């Protein structure tokens, strides 16, 4: 059983290395232009609204009700942002 997991992990790492090594080096070394540009759109009251929502759950551990509530909330927020 352990050797199957090790083999799967090794294959995943090798695939990741192939993908990363195929990226153009310019893409990896070029600095992000104006990374702070979007920061002005972040409002602290919105951040706190999300923090308070997530902290209201007893647990967000995988399989617990809070986990599912949190994942549904995140999906809803992404869809709202994307206009879906």
Protein Blocks (a to p, Z undefined) as FASTA:
>chain_A
ZZmmmmmmmmmmmmmmmmmmmpcfklmmpccehkllmmmmpcfklmmmmmmmmmmpmbfc
ehiaklmmmmmmmmmmmmmmnoZZ
